[in-house]
Amino acid sequence: MQRRNFLVGIGSASVGGSALLGSGAFSRVESHRNVTVEVAEDPSAYLGLDKCDTPNGSYVDIDDDGHLEILMNPDNPTIGNSSLGSGVNSNSISNFDSVFQICNQGKQEACVWIADDNAWPTVPDDEEMMGGERRVEFYLNGFRDESVIGESNGITLAVGECVCIGLETRTFDLAEGDMLLDELDNEVQIVADVDSACGAETVCPNLTGSYQCTTYAAESDGYSATGTRFEIQNTGDATQYNLAVANSPGAFESASIGTDTITTEIADASFPNKALIAWNIPDGCSPVPDAQTWDEYKGENGLENLADWYEEFGTEGGVPDEAPTNIDDDLVVEVRDIPEEGVDPAVGPDSFISDDQWPAMSDDAADLGWITCEAYDEQNLE
């Protein structure tokens, strides 16, 4: 990752090495090689910063240290002794398209953005126009609605590619002489990262699950129930999850699910009455509204740990061997009744179905929503 600050430029370095091939063995070798590290001025650095070849490029200056700066004040050397303006208008919105350019002069495609900062000055909330918005917004070329502040607004630059950046100033509730970026010490940071997803907005994992069908194995005279197939859907980014199933017998599975994906999970429990999905929320994500953490769910239901949860819902044979005693309190959970919310499964799926009835369940079981996976698949292929 490379970073550049307006007013403070940081040089970049490269190190060359050699490979040794031979037929002999060695215990220690010391070889001296030349290493050259050179600091370049911003226009010729790997992350190149320079003025755009436009009238607004005159706001850009390369200082005595070779660092780029934007001067919209009397210090701008373009002004000289002329009668040109020396600042932006007060109580107004001003746009300056294509002021400076960012060039990828490295060896790999890179994602480039201007770093956001919690201290970034904003227009007071009580202002009718632009209340809460940044005092200064940087945007792509002349596309004034396409911010380049923050990694989620990053721009992909191929090797040798340049892009011009414009800026918008919002001077409401300011007076003559005020500096718009005082809180940032009049300095902003440009980031170039070859490993960034570039502009990809993080969609936090959000899982939901439901009973799908009951699995059976063929016997000599019919079919015996062996487990339960669940459908698990994730409408966010990929994540790891746990699936706990209570009752006859209990089950516990750990797996991963991709971004915006629907998958199925088969648990050994052939007569489930409760299922719990628990998944991780990465840093920077917030659970969906009304989502519960495992800690909150335990407190609401008077449970100490996952073992209590299995016992609470009558898991035959106790806690499954593969299940941990507890899971992380910060995991987000969804707990579902099986086969559906609000139904008391006094009757479970048929433990055995004869050849002449297969793949249909008995009426009592079917009325509660139980279905064989054979019948479920047939219905969904029609």
Secondary structure as UniProt FT lines:
FT   STRAND          2..5
FT   HELIX           42..44
FT   STRAND          47..51
FT   HELIX           55..59
FT   STRAND          60..62
FT   TURN            64..65
FT   STRAND          68..70
FT   TURN            74..75
FT   TURN            77..81
FT   STRAND          93..104
FT   STRAND          110..114
FT   TURN            118..119
FT   TURN            125..126
FT   TURN            128..132
FT   STRAND          136..140
FT   TURN            141..142
FT   STRAND          143..147
FT   HELIX           151..153
FT   STRAND          155..157
FT   TURN            159..160
FT   STRAND          162..170
FT   TURN            172..173
FT   TURN            176..177
FT   TURN            180..181
FT   HELIX           182..184
FT   TURN            185..186
FT   STRAND          189..193
FT   TURN            194..195
FT   STRAND          207..218
FT   STRAND          222..234
FT   STRAND          239..246
FT   STRAND          251..257
FT   TURN            259..260
FT   STRAND          261..267
FT   STRAND          274..279
FT   TURN            283..284
FT   TURN            289..290
FT   STRAND          292..293
FT   HELIX           294..301
FT   HELIX           306..312
FT   TURN            313..314
FT   TURN            316..317
FT   TURN            321..322
FT   TURN            329..330
FT   STRAND          332..337
FT   TURN            341..342
FT   STRAND          352..354
FT   TURN            355..359
FT   HELIX           363..367
FT   TURN            368..369
FT   HELIX           373..381
//
